[in-house]
Amino acid sequence: MHNSGPAGGWVLLDISVEAFVRGVAQLHARMFDEDGRLLATVGQSAVLRPRRRL
């Protein structure tokens, strides 16, 4: 966490997929409060596999 957010109100979560290669996705997200202050940043990797047919 970069800053503590307000007790009420809303936050904006800006999420972007930075890459998707061979079934692996890399994401980046930033969270802002109502005044535009950066509250948090996060990076996430995910393995995505095709669904099996039933």
SEVOLUM-989573 format. One record per residue (C-alpha): residue in one letter; residue number from 1; x, z negated, y negated. Coordinates in Angstrom, 1 decimal, padded with zeros to 4 digits. Example, Ala and Ser with C-alpha at 12.3 -4.5 7.8 and 13.67 -1.06 7.14 Angstrom:
# SEVOLUM-989573
A; 1; 012.3; -007.8; 004.5;
S; 2; 013.7; -007.1; 001.1;
This chain:
# SEVOLUM-989573
M; 1; 000.0; 000.0; 000.0;
H; 2; 001.3; 000.9; -003.4;
N; 3; -001.3; -000.9; -005.5;
S; 4; -004.2; -003.2; -004.7;
G; 5; -007.5; -001.4; -005.3;
P; 6; -010.7; -002.7; -007.0;
A; 7; -013.0; -005.0; -005.1;
G; 8; -015.9; -002.6; -005.6;
G; 9; -016.2; 001.0; -006.6;
W; 10; -014.9; 004.0; -004.8;
V; 11; -011.6; 005.5; -003.6;
L; 12; -010.6; 009.1; -003.2;
L; 13; -008.8; 010.1; 000.0;
D; 14; -006.9; 013.3; -000.3;
I; 15; -006.0; 014.7; 003.1;
S; 16; -003.9; 017.8; 003.9;
V; 17; -002.8; 019.3; 007.1;
E; 18; 000.9; 020.2; 006.5;
A; 19; 001.6; 022.0; 009.8;
F; 20; 000.0; 022.9; 013.1;
V; 21; 002.5; 024.1; 015.7;
R; 22; 002.1; 024.4; 019.5;
G; 23; -000.8; 021.9; 019.5;
V; 24; 000.8; 019.3; 017.2;
A; 25; -000.6; 018.7; 013.8;
Q; 26; 001.2; 016.9; 010.9;
L; 27; -001.1; 015.4; 008.2;
H; 28; -000.4; 013.7; 004.9;
A; 29; -003.0; 011.6; 003.0;
R; 30; -003.1; 009.8; -000.4;
M; 31; -005.6; 007.2; -001.6;
F; 32; -006.5; 006.8; -005.3;
D; 33; -008.8; 004.4; -007.1;
E; 34; -011.4; 005.3; -009.8;
D; 35; -008.7; 005.2; -012.5;
G; 36; -006.4; 007.7; -010.6;
R; 37; -003.9; 005.0; -009.5;
L; 38; -002.2; 005.8; -006.2;
L; 39; -003.2; 003.0; -003.8;
A; 40; -001.6; 004.2; -000.5;
T; 41; 000.1; 007.1; 001.3;
V; 42; 000.1; 007.9; 005.0;
G; 43; 001.6; 010.4; 007.4;
Q; 44; 000.1; 011.1; 010.8;
S; 45; 001.0; 013.3; 013.7;
A; 46; -001.6; 014.3; 016.3;
V; 47; -001.5; 016.2; 019.6;
L; 48; -004.5; 018.5; 020.0;
R; 49; -005.4; 020.0; 023.3;
P; 50; -008.1; 022.5; 024.2;
R; 51; -011.3; 021.1; 025.7;
R; 52; -011.8; 021.6; 029.4;
R; 53; -014.8; 023.6; 030.3;
L; 54; -017.4; 021.8; 032.4;
